[in-house]
C-alpha cells in the first residue's frame, strides 16, 4: 500500500512533468506507475478517501501456539535430541509415533533462539588469532632468507641460491650457493654471516 504523503508527492511530480510538456502516460511509465492507478488516486483524493484495499494481516492457520513452541524447544534441547539437527530429530520422533512440527519449522524456531550452532558431535570452533607481526625499526634487527633455484646446463638439476636480506633496509647482507635445498644449510650460512640462527625461512623459487 502507498501512504497518502507518498501519493501526494508522486501526483505532484507527475503534474509538474505534465506542465513542463511531458505526456502523462510517459511520465507514469518512467516512474513505473500505472496511469489507471494515478487516476484512482486523484479520484480518492477528490472524495477524501484513502487506500480502499483491506489492510489485513493474515495469520497462518497452522502456526504454532506458544505452548507448542515451548514443547518443540524442550524436545530439541532434551538429552535425547540436544545433539541432533532437525533433519534427524523429526524422523526419530515420527518413528516414535510423534509429530511435533515439520523439519522447516524446527529449523525456523531454533534459528530464532540461536540454537542451531554446534548441534552435532563436533567440538565448538576455537577463536583463532593472527600471529604477532615482526617489525624492524633499524638495520640489523631482523633478517629474512630465501632460496632461489638456479638452472644448470642439465635439465632438472639446479643450484640453490641462499639469499639473506635485512628487513629494514631491504639490502642483501649475504648469499651462498649450494647443491641442495636444506634448512640446516640456511642456518649454517646465517651463523657464518653473524646473524641469529632462528631466522624464519621464506622459501620460494
Secondary structure, DSSP 8 states (H G I E B T S, - for coil): ---HHHHHHHHHHHHHHHHTT--HHHHHHHTT--HHHHHHHHHHHHHT----S-------TT---HHHHHHHHHHHTSTTTTTS-HHHHHHHHHHTT-----HHHHHHHHHHTT--TT-SSS--------------SSTTS-EEEEEEEEE-SSTT-EEEEEEEEETTT--EEEEEEESS--HHHHHHHHHHTT--TT--B----
